[in-house]
Amino acid sequence: MREMETLATGRCIVCGRLIEIEEFSPPEDDDYYDYEEEKARQKKILFCQICEAKLRREADEAQKNPKPM
């Protein structure tokens, strides 16, 4: 049994760039894997690496205490 990875495309919700996503698809003969549940859990919101880095930086800066003067 070999696990397959497929490429899907989506758009960044912030800047609109096309993003290629590697999706995991388990073998079809696996009785223990629930395909319907996996489809429901997948995230629909996508961020490109640049926008994700910007968001993380802004969040980190918001968590820091302001320096006293």
PDB file with SEQRES, HELIX, SHEET and CRYST1 records, atoms N, CA, C and O in Angstrom:
SEQRES   1 A   69  MET ARG GLU MET GLU THR LEU ALA THR GLY ARG CYS ILE          
SEQRES   2 A   69  VAL CYS GLY ARG LEU ILE GLU ILE GLU GLU PHE SER PRO          
SEQRES   3 A   69  PRO GLU ASP ASP ASP TYR TYR ASP TYR GLU GLU GLU LYS          
SEQRES   4 A   69  ALA ARG GLN LYS LYS ILE LEU PHE CYS GLN ILE CYS GLU          
SEQRES   5 A   69  ALA LYS LEU ARG ARG GLU ALA ASP GLU ALA GLN LYS ASN          
SEQRES   6 A   69  PRO LYS PRO MET                                              
HELIX    1 AA1 TYR A   35  ARG A   41  1                                   7    
HELIX    2 AA2 GLN A   49  GLN A   63  1                                  15    
SHEET    1 AA1 2 MET A   4  ARG A  11  0                                        
SHEET    2 AA1 2 LEU A  18  SER A  25 -1                                        
CRYST1    1.000    1.000    1.000  90.00  90.00  90.00 P 1           1          
ATOM      1  N   MET A   1       0.836  -1.182   0.000  1.00  0.00           N  
ATOM      2  CA  MET A   1       0.000   0.000   0.000  1.00  0.00           C  
ATOM      3  C   MET A   1       0.880   1.244   0.000  1.00  0.00           C  
ATOM      4  O   MET A   1       1.755   1.404   0.851  1.00  0.00           O  
ATOM      5  N   ARG A   2       0.640   2.092  -0.938  1.00  0.00           N  
ATOM      6  CA  ARG A   2       1.440   3.300  -1.068  1.00  0.00           C  
ATOM      7  C   ARG A   2       0.545   4.515  -0.879  1.00  0.00           C  
ATOM      8  O   ARG A   2      -0.543   4.587  -1.450  1.00  0.00           O  
ATOM      9  N   GLU A   3       1.005   5.468  -0.078  1.00  0.00           N  
ATOM     10  CA  GLU A   3       0.244   6.676   0.156  1.00  0.00           C  
ATOM     11  C   GLU A   3       0.562   7.669  -0.947  1.00  0.00           C  
ATOM     12  O   GLU A   3       1.721   7.830  -1.328  1.00  0.00           O  
ATOM     13  N   MET A   4      -0.441   8.319  -1.447  1.00  0.00           N  
ATOM     14  CA  MET A   4      -0.270   9.238  -2.562  1.00  0.00           C  
ATOM     15  C   MET A   4      -0.419  10.671  -2.073  1.00  0.00           C  
ATOM     16  O   MET A   4      -1.219  10.954  -1.180  1.00  0.00           O  
ATOM     17  N   GLU A   5       0.349  11.560  -2.658  1.00  0.00           N  
ATOM     18  CA  GLU A   5       0.203  12.981  -2.413  1.00  0.00           C  
ATOM     19  C   GLU A   5      -0.177  13.643  -3.725  1.00  0.00           C  
ATOM     20  O   GLU A   5       0.453  13.407  -4.756  1.00  0.00           O  
ATOM     21  N   THR A   6      -1.204  14.468  -3.681  1.00  0.00           N  
ATOM     22  CA  THR A   6      -1.625  15.176  -4.871  1.00  0.00           C  
ATOM     23  C   THR A   6      -1.456  16.667  -4.649  1.00  0.00           C  
ATOM     24  O   THR A   6      -1.473  17.136  -3.511  1.00  0.00           O  
ATOM     25  N   LEU A   7      -1.296  17.403  -5.713  1.00  0.00           N  
ATOM     26  CA  LEU A   7      -1.172  18.847  -5.624  1.00  0.00           C  
ATOM     27  C   LEU A   7      -2.515  19.482  -5.948  1.00  0.00           C  
ATOM     28  O   LEU A   7      -3.146  19.171  -6.958  1.00  0.00           O  
ATOM     29  N   ALA A   8      -2.929  20.373  -5.071  1.00  0.00           N  
ATOM     30  CA  ALA A   8      -4.145  21.146  -5.301  1.00  0.00           C  
ATOM     31  C   ALA A   8      -3.759  22.614  -5.306  1.00  0.00           C  
ATOM     32  O   ALA A   8      -2.717  22.989  -4.769  1.00  0.00           O  
ATOM     33  N   THR A   9      -4.585  23.435  -5.904  1.00  0.00           N  
ATOM     34  CA  THR A   9      -4.303  24.866  -5.923  1.00  0.00           C  
ATOM     35  C   THR A   9      -5.414  25.608  -5.207  1.00  0.00           C  
ATOM     36  O   THR A   9      -6.571  25.190  -5.190  1.00  0.00           O  
ATOM     37  N   GLY A  10      -5.024  26.711  -4.624  1.00  0.00           N  
ATOM     38  CA  GLY A  10      -5.970  27.591  -3.948  1.00  0.00           C  
ATOM     39  C   GLY A  10      -5.420  29.002  -4.003  1.00  0.00           C  
ATOM     40  O   GLY A  10      -4.329  29.228  -4.526  1.00  0.00           O  
ATOM     41  N   ARG A  11      -6.161  29.939  -3.473  1.00  0.00           N  
ATOM     42  CA  ARG A  11      -5.719  31.330  -3.452  1.00  0.00           C  
ATOM     43  C   ARG A  11      -5.571  31.804  -2.019  1.00  0.00           C  
ATOM     44  O   ARG A  11      -6.345  31.437  -1.135  1.00  0.00           O  
ATOM     45  N   CYS A  12      -4.547  32.637  -1.812  1.00  0.00           N  
ATOM     46  CA  CYS A  12      -4.320  33.258  -0.507  1.00  0.00           C  
ATOM     47  C   CYS A  12      -5.481  34.210  -0.230  1.00  0.00           C  
ATOM     48  O   CYS A  12      -5.883  34.977  -1.104  1.00  0.00           O  
ATOM     49  N   ILE A  13      -6.011  34.158   0.976  1.00  0.00           N  
ATOM     50  CA  ILE A  13      -7.161  34.985   1.322  1.00  0.00           C  
ATOM     51  C   ILE A  13      -6.769  36.460   1.480  1.00  0.00           C  
ATOM     52  O   ILE A  13      -7.630  37.333   1.374  1.00  0.00           O  
ATOM     53  N   VAL A  14      -5.491  36.752   1.730  1.00  0.00           N  
ATOM     54  CA  VAL A  14      -5.048  38.125   1.944  1.00  0.00           C  
ATOM     55  C   VAL A  14      -4.625  38.787   0.633  1.00  0.00           C  
ATOM     56  O   VAL A  14      -5.127  39.857   0.287  1.00  0.00           O  
ATOM     57  N   CYS A  15      -3.702  38.152  -0.097  1.00  0.00           N  
ATOM     58  CA  CYS A  15      -3.147  38.806  -1.285  1.00  0.00           C  
ATOM     59  C   CYS A  15      -3.654  38.227  -2.609  1.00  0.00           C  
ATOM     60  O   CYS A  15      -3.498  38.864  -3.650  1.00  0.00           O  
ATOM     61  N   GLY A  16      -4.247  37.054  -2.592  1.00  0.00           N  
ATOM     62  CA  GLY A  16      -4.812  36.473  -3.803  1.00  0.00           C  
ATOM     63  C   GLY A  16      -3.854  35.674  -4.655  1.00  0.00           C  
ATOM     64  O   GLY A  16      -4.208  35.289  -5.770  1.00  0.00           O  
ATOM     65  N   ARG A  17      -2.645  35.409  -4.167  1.00  0.00           N  
ATOM     66  CA  ARG A  17      -1.680  34.615  -4.941  1.00  0.00           C  
ATOM     67  C   ARG A  17      -2.134  33.165  -5.013  1.00  0.00           C  
ATOM     68  O   ARG A  17      -2.802  32.660  -4.111  1.00  0.00           O  
ATOM     69  N   LEU A  18      -1.757  32.504  -6.107  1.00  0.00           N  
ATOM     70  CA  LEU A  18      -2.049  31.080  -6.235  1.00  0.00           C  
ATOM     71  C   LEU A  18      -1.094  30.280  -5.354  1.00  0.00           C  
ATOM     72  O   LEU A  18       0.102  30.568  -5.301  1.00  0.00           O  
ATOM     73  N   ILE A  19      -1.625  29.286  -4.671  1.00  0.00           N  
ATOM     74  CA  ILE A  19      -0.844  28.451  -3.766  1.00  0.00           C  
ATOM     75  C   ILE A  19      -1.030  27.001  -4.184  1.00  0.00           C  
ATOM     76  O   ILE A  19      -2.154  26.564  -4.433  1.00  0.00           O  
ATOM     77  N   GLU A  20       0.058  26.257  -4.262  1.00  0.00           N  
ATOM     78  CA  GLU A  20      -0.020  24.823  -4.515  1.00  0.00           C  
ATOM     79  C   GLU A  20       0.076  24.105  -3.180  1.00  0.00           C  
ATOM     80  O   GLU A  20       0.995  24.351  -2.398  1.00  0.00           O  
ATOM     81  N   ILE A  21      -0.867  23.227  -2.924  1.00  0.00           N  
ATOM     82  CA  ILE A  21      -0.949  22.525  -1.646  1.00  0.00           C  
ATOM     83  C   ILE A  21      -0.790  21.036  -1.895  1.00  0.00           C  
ATOM     84  O   ILE A  21      -1.408  20.474  -2.800  1.00  0.00           O  
ATOM     85  N   GLU A  22       0.044  20.403  -1.081  1.00  0.00           N  
ATOM     86  CA  GLU A  22       0.173  18.957  -1.164  1.00  0.00           C  
ATOM     87  C   GLU A  22      -0.880  18.346  -0.257  1.00  0.00           C  
ATOM     88  O   GLU A  22      -0.926  18.627   0.940  1.00  0.00           O  
ATOM     89  N   GLU A  23      -1.718  17.514  -0.838  1.00  0.00           N  
ATOM     90  CA  GLU A  23      -2.771  16.863  -0.076  1.00  0.00           C  
ATOM     91  C   GLU A  23      -2.429  15.394   0.095  1.00  0.00           C  
ATOM     92  O   GLU A  23      -1.935  14.749  -0.829  1.00  0.00           O  
ATOM     93  N   PHE A  24      -2.688  14.885   1.254  1.00  0.00           N  
ATOM     94  CA  PHE A  24      -2.457  13.483   1.569  1.00  0.00           C  
ATOM     95  C   PHE A  24      -3.707  12.702   1.202  1.00  0.00           C  
ATOM     96  O   PHE A  24      -4.812  13.062   1.608  1.00  0.00           O  
ATOM     97  N   SER A  25      -3.536  11.650   0.448  1.00  0.00           N  
ATOM     98  CA  SER A  25      -4.669  10.779   0.155  1.00  0.00           C  
ATOM     99  C   SER A  25      -4.260   9.343   0.485  1.00  0.00           C  
ATOM    100  O   SER A  25      -3.406   8.771  -0.191  1.00  0.00           O  
ATOM    101  N   PRO A  26      -4.860   8.766   1.510  1.00  0.00           N  
ATOM    102  CA  PRO A  26      -4.517   7.400   1.906  1.00  0.00           C  
ATOM    103  C   PRO A  26      -5.042   6.387   0.891  1.00  0.00           C  
ATOM    104  O   PRO A  26      -5.856   6.729   0.034  1.00  0.00           O  
ATOM    105  N   PRO A  27      -4.587   5.170   0.984  1.00  0.00           N  
ATOM    106  CA  PRO A  27      -5.063   4.142   0.056  1.00  0.00           C  
ATOM    107  C   PRO A  27      -6.578   3.948   0.190  1.00  0.00           C  
ATOM    108  O   PRO A  27      -7.130   4.062   1.284  1.00  0.00           O  
ATOM    109  N   GLU A  28      -7.235   3.659  -0.922  1.00  0.00           N  
ATOM    110  CA  GLU A  28      -8.687   3.546  -0.914  1.00  0.00           C  
ATOM    111  C   GLU A  28      -9.179   2.279  -0.222  1.00  0.00           C  
ATOM    112  O   GLU A  28     -10.346   2.202   0.162  1.00  0.00           O  
ATOM    113  N   ASP A  29      -8.320   1.299  -0.061  1.00  0.00           N  
ATOM    114  CA  ASP A  29      -8.756   0.057   0.562  1.00  0.00           C  
ATOM    115  C   ASP A  29      -8.604   0.069   2.080  1.00  0.00           C  
ATOM    116  O   ASP A  29      -8.751  -0.971   2.723  1.00  0.00           O  
ATOM    117  N   ASP A  30      -8.316   1.218   2.654  1.00  0.00           N  
ATOM    118  CA  ASP A  30      -8.175   1.348   4.106  1.00  0.00           C  
ATOM    119  C   ASP A  30      -9.562   1.466   4.738  1.00  0.00           C  
ATOM    120  O   ASP A  30     -10.263   2.454   4.518  1.00  0.00           O  
ATOM    121  N   ASP A  31      -9.959   0.462   5.520  1.00  0.00           N  
ATOM    122  CA  ASP A  31     -11.288   0.432   6.116  1.00  0.00           C  
ATOM    123  C   ASP A  31     -11.413   1.360   7.321  1.00  0.00           C  
ATOM    124  O   ASP A  31     -12.523   1.751   7.680  1.00  0.00           O  
ATOM    125  N   TYR A  32     -10.300   1.718   7.947  1.00  0.00           N  
ATOM    126  CA  TYR A  32     -10.348   2.493   9.180  1.00  0.00           C  
ATOM    127  C   TYR A  32     -10.311   3.999   8.951  1.00  0.00           C  
ATOM    128  O   TYR A  32     -10.480   4.771   9.894  1.00  0.00           O  
ATOM    129  N   TYR A  33     -10.098   4.413   7.749  1.00  0.00           N  
ATOM    130  CA  TYR A  33      -9.996   5.838   7.450  1.00  0.00           C  
ATOM    131  C   TYR A  33     -11.345   6.364   7.001  1.00  0.00           C  
ATOM    132  O   TYR A  33     -11.943   5.823   6.071  1.00  0.00           O  
ATOM    133  N   ASP A  34     -11.833   7.412   7.649  1.00  0.00           N  
ATOM    134  CA  ASP A  34     -13.137   7.986   7.334  1.00  0.00           C  
ATOM    135  C   ASP A  34     -12.956   9.172   6.381  1.00  0.00           C  
ATOM    136  O   ASP A  34     -12.560  10.256   6.809  1.00  0.00           O  
ATOM    137  N   TYR A  35     -13.243   8.969   5.104  1.00  0.00           N  
ATOM    138  CA  TYR A  35     -13.034   9.994   4.091  1.00  0.00           C  
ATOM    139  C   TYR A  35     -13.972  11.180   4.280  1.00  0.00           C  
ATOM    140  O   TYR A  35     -13.566  12.325   4.081  1.00  0.00           O  
ATOM    141  N   GLU A  36     -15.216  10.923   4.658  1.00  0.00           N  
ATOM    142  CA  GLU A  36     -16.193  12.007   4.833  1.00  0.00           C  
ATOM    143  C   GLU A  36     -15.783  12.924   5.977  1.00  0.00           C  
ATOM    144  O   GLU A  36     -15.904  14.144   5.871  1.00  0.00           O  
ATOM    145  N   GLU A  37     -15.301  12.345   7.064  1.00  0.00           N  
ATOM    146  CA  GLU A  37     -14.885  13.144   8.223  1.00  0.00           C  
ATOM    147  C   GLU A  37     -13.658  13.980   7.872  1.00  0.00           C  
ATOM    148  O   GLU A  37     -13.555  15.127   8.306  1.00  0.00           O  
ATOM    149  N   GLU A  38     -12.746  13.438   7.110  1.00  0.00           N  
ATOM    150  CA  GLU A  38     -11.545  14.174   6.720  1.00  0.00           C  
ATOM    151  C   GLU A  38     -11.903  15.363   5.830  1.00  0.00           C  
ATOM    152  O   GLU A  38     -11.337  16.443   6.000  1.00  0.00           O  
ATOM    153  N   LYS A  39     -12.807  15.193   4.907  1.00  0.00           N  
ATOM    154  CA  LYS A  39     -13.227  16.292   4.031  1.00  0.00           C  
ATOM    155  C   LYS A  39     -13.870  17.418   4.850  1.00  0.00           C  
ATOM    156  O   LYS A  39     -13.668  18.594   4.550  1.00  0.00           O  
ATOM    157  N   ALA A  40     -14.634  17.063   5.870  1.00  0.00           N  
ATOM    158  CA  ALA A  40     -15.300  18.071   6.698  1.00  0.00           C  
ATOM    159  C   ALA A  40     -14.291  18.840   7.546  1.00  0.00           C  
ATOM    160  O   ALA A  40     -14.519  20.014   7.837  1.00  0.00           O  
ATOM    161  N   ARG A  41     -13.179  18.216   7.953  1.00  0.00           N  
ATOM    162  CA  ARG A  41     -12.192  18.852   8.816  1.00  0.00           C  
ATOM    163  C   ARG A  41     -11.194  19.710   8.062  1.00  0.00           C  
ATOM    164  O   ARG A  41     -10.465  20.479   8.690  1.00  0.00           O  
ATOM    165  N   GLN A  42     -11.131  19.612   6.764  1.00  0.00           N  
ATOM    166  CA  GLN A  42     -10.120  20.346   6.005  1.00  0.00           C  
ATOM    167  C   GLN A  42     -10.351  21.845   6.117  1.00  0.00           C  
ATOM    168  O   GLN A  42     -11.486  22.321   6.109  1.00  0.00           O  
ATOM    169  N   LYS A  43      -9.245  22.578   6.222  1.00  0.00           N  
ATOM    170  CA  LYS A  43      -9.321  24.030   6.311  1.00  0.00           C  
ATOM    171  C   LYS A  43      -9.606  24.608   4.934  1.00  0.00           C  
ATOM    172  O   LYS A  43      -9.031  24.180   3.933  1.00  0.00           O  
ATOM    173  N   LYS A  44     -10.485  25.570   4.900  1.00  0.00           N  
ATOM    174  CA  LYS A  44     -10.825  26.218   3.641  1.00  0.00           C  
ATOM    175  C   LYS A  44     -10.088  27.542   3.488  1.00  0.00           C  
ATOM    176  O   LYS A  44      -9.999  28.065   2.377  1.00  0.00           O  
ATOM    177  N   ILE A  45      -9.557  28.097   4.578  1.00  0.00           N  
ATOM    178  CA  ILE A  45      -8.860  29.376   4.536  1.00  0.00           C  
ATOM    179  C   ILE A  45      -7.376  29.118   4.304  1.00  0.00           C  
ATOM    180  O   ILE A  45      -6.747  28.366   5.049  1.00  0.00           O  
ATOM    181  N   LEU A  46      -6.821  29.741   3.275  1.00  0.00           N  
ATOM    182  CA  LEU A  46      -5.420  29.532   2.919  1.00  0.00           C  
ATOM    183  C   LEU A  46      -4.658  30.844   2.983  1.00  0.00           C  
ATOM    184  O   LEU A  46      -5.184  31.901   2.634  1.00  0.00           O  
ATOM    185  N   PHE A  47      -3.412  30.765   3.435  1.00  0.00           N  
ATOM    186  CA  PHE A  47      -2.509  31.901   3.462  1.00  0.00           C  
ATOM    187  C   PHE A  47      -1.212  31.496   2.774  1.00  0.00           C  
ATOM    188  O   PHE A  47      -0.719  30.389   2.986  1.00  0.00           O  
ATOM    189  N   CYS A  48      -0.652  32.388   1.946  1.00  0.00           N  
ATOM    190  CA  CYS A  48       0.651  32.113   1.353  1.00  0.00           C  
ATOM    191  C   CYS A  48       1.717  32.309   2.433  1.00  0.00           C  
ATOM    192  O   CYS A  48       1.421  32.842   3.502  1.00  0.00           O  
ATOM    193  N   GLN A  49       2.934  31.888   2.166  1.00  0.00           N  
ATOM    194  CA  GLN A  49       3.998  31.958   3.169  1.00  0.00           C  
ATOM    195  C   GLN A  49       4.318  33.388   3.557  1.00  0.00           C  
ATOM    196  O   GLN A  49       4.621  33.657   4.719  1.00  0.00           O  
ATOM    197  N   ILE A  50       4.260  34.303   2.619  1.00  0.00           N  
ATOM    198  CA  ILE A  50       4.580  35.699   2.910  1.00  0.00           C  
ATOM    199  C   ILE A  50       3.536  36.303   3.839  1.00  0.00           C  
ATOM    200  O   ILE A  50       3.882  36.937   4.836  1.00  0.00           O  
ATOM    201  N   CYS A  51       2.270  36.111   3.518  1.00  0.00           N  
ATOM    202  CA  CYS A  51       1.205  36.665   4.353  1.00  0.00           C  
ATOM    203  C   CYS A  51       1.179  35.991   5.726  1.00  0.00           C  
ATOM    204  O   CYS A  51       0.899  36.646   6.731  1.00  0.00           O  
ATOM    205  N   GLU A  52       1.465  34.708   5.774  1.00  0.00           N  
ATOM    206  CA  GLU A  52       1.513  34.005   7.055  1.00  0.00           C  
ATOM    207  C   GLU A  52       2.629  34.566   7.933  1.00  0.00           C  
ATOM    208  O   GLU A  52       2.444  34.730   9.139  1.00  0.00           O  
ATOM    209  N   ALA A  53       3.775  34.860   7.345  1.00  0.00           N  
ATOM    210  CA  ALA A  53       4.888  35.439   8.103  1.00  0.00           C  
ATOM    211  C   ALA A  53       4.526  36.829   8.614  1.00  0.00           C  
ATOM    212  O   ALA A  53       4.853  37.176   9.749  1.00  0.00           O  
ATOM    213  N   LYS A  54       3.849  37.631   7.783  1.00  0.00           N  
ATOM    214  CA  LYS A  54       3.414  38.964   8.209  1.00  0.00           C  
ATOM    215  C   LYS A  54       2.451  38.869   9.380  1.00  0.00           C  
ATOM    216  O   LYS A  54       2.575  39.616  10.351  1.00  0.00           O  
ATOM    217  N   LEU A  55       1.486  37.951   9.293  1.00  0.00           N  
ATOM    218  CA  LEU A  55       0.504  37.790  10.361  1.00  0.00           C  
ATOM    219  C   LEU A  55       1.161  37.328  11.662  1.00  0.00           C  
ATOM    220  O   LEU A  55       0.809  37.805  12.742  1.00  0.00           O  
ATOM    221  N   ARG A  56       2.105  36.409  11.560  1.00  0.00           N  
ATOM    222  CA  ARG A  56       2.814  35.936  12.764  1.00  0.00           C  
ATOM    223  C   ARG A  56       3.616  37.058  13.402  1.00  0.00           C  
ATOM    224  O   ARG A  56       3.630  37.201  14.625  1.00  0.00           O  
ATOM    225  N   ARG A  57       4.284  37.855  12.573  1.00  0.00           N  
ATOM    226  CA  ARG A  57       5.086  38.959  13.100  1.00  0.00           C  
ATOM    227  C   ARG A  57       4.198  39.976  13.807  1.00  0.00           C  
ATOM    228  O   ARG A  57       4.533  40.440  14.897  1.00  0.00           O  
ATOM    229  N   GLU A  58       3.070  40.326  13.197  1.00  0.00           N  
ATOM    230  CA  GLU A  58       2.145  41.264  13.821  1.00  0.00           C  
ATOM    231  C   GLU A  58       1.602  40.713  15.136  1.00  0.00           C  
ATOM    232  O   GLU A  58       1.462  41.454  16.109  1.00  0.00           O  
ATOM    233  N   ALA A  59       1.299  39.432  15.170  1.00  0.00           N  
ATOM    234  CA  ALA A  59       0.787  38.815  16.394  1.00  0.00           C  
ATOM    235  C   ALA A  59       1.857  38.801  17.481  1.00  0.00           C  
ATOM    236  O   ALA A  59       1.558  39.051  18.648  1.00  0.00           O  
ATOM    237  N   ASP A  60       3.100  38.512  17.107  1.00  0.00           N  
ATOM    238  CA  ASP A  60       4.197  38.507  18.085  1.00  0.00           C  
ATOM    239  C   ASP A  60       4.431  39.905  18.650  1.00  0.00           C  
ATOM    240  O   ASP A  60       4.645  40.064  19.852  1.00  0.00           O  
ATOM    241  N   GLU A  61       4.391  40.916  17.785  1.00  0.00           N  
ATOM    242  CA  GLU A  61       4.590  42.281  18.245  1.00  0.00           C  
ATOM    243  C   GLU A  61       3.448  42.739  19.146  1.00  0.00           C  
ATOM    244  O   GLU A  61       3.671  43.513  20.076  1.00  0.00           O  
ATOM    245  N   ALA A  62       2.240  42.277  18.887  1.00  0.00           N  
ATOM    246  CA  ALA A  62       1.093  42.655  19.707  1.00  0.00           C  
ATOM    247  C   ALA A  62       1.192  42.037  21.105  1.00  0.00           C  
ATOM    248  O   ALA A  62       0.652  42.588  22.064  1.00  0.00           O  
ATOM    249  N   GLN A  63       1.876  40.899  21.225  1.00  0.00           N  
ATOM    250  CA  GLN A  63       2.010  40.220  22.510  1.00  0.00           C  
ATOM    251  C   GLN A  63       3.104  40.828  23.385  1.00  0.00           C  
ATOM    252  O   GLN A  63       3.100  40.625  24.599  1.00  0.00           O  
ATOM    253  N   LYS A  64       4.032  41.564  22.797  1.00  0.00           N  
ATOM    254  CA  LYS A  64       5.150  42.136  23.546  1.00  0.00           C  
ATOM    255  C   LYS A  64       4.671  43.307  24.405  1.00  0.00           C  
ATOM    256  O   LYS A  64       3.752  44.032  24.024  1.00  0.00           O  
ATOM    257  N   ASN A  65       5.296  43.481  25.552  1.00  0.00           N  
ATOM    258  CA  ASN A  65       4.997  44.621  26.405  1.00  0.00           C  
ATOM    259  C   ASN A  65       5.722  45.840  25.856  1.00  0.00           C  
ATOM    260  O   ASN A  65       6.859  45.733  25.397  1.00  0.00           O  
ATOM    261  N   PRO A  66       5.064  47.010  25.902  1.00  0.00           N  
ATOM    262  CA  PRO A  66       5.744  48.213  25.413  1.00  0.00           C  
ATOM    263  C   PRO A  66       6.915  48.578  26.326  1.00  0.00           C  
ATOM    264  O   PRO A  66       6.836  48.443  27.547  1.00  0.00           O  
ATOM    265  N   LYS A  67       8.001  49.044  25.708  1.00  0.00           N  
ATOM    266  CA  LYS A  67       9.187  49.415  26.485  1.00  0.00           C  
ATOM    267  C   LYS A  67       8.958  50.783  27.149  1.00  0.00           C  
ATOM    268  O   LYS A  67       8.437  51.701  26.515  1.00  0.00           O  
ATOM    269  N   PRO A  68       9.345  50.914  28.412  1.00  0.00           N  
ATOM    270  CA  PRO A  68       9.192  52.207  29.078  1.00  0.00           C  
ATOM    271  C   PRO A  68      10.214  53.216  28.534  1.00  0.00           C  
ATOM    272  O   PRO A  68      11.315  52.840  28.131  1.00  0.00           O  
ATOM    273  N   MET A  69       9.846  54.463  28.529  1.00  0.00           N  
ATOM    274  CA  MET A  69      10.755  55.491  28.001  1.00  0.00           C  
ATOM    275  C   MET A  69      11.635  56.025  29.100  1.00  0.00           C  
ATOM    276  O   MET A  69      12.467  56.898  28.855  1.00  0.00           O  
TER     277      MET A  69                                                      
END                                                                             
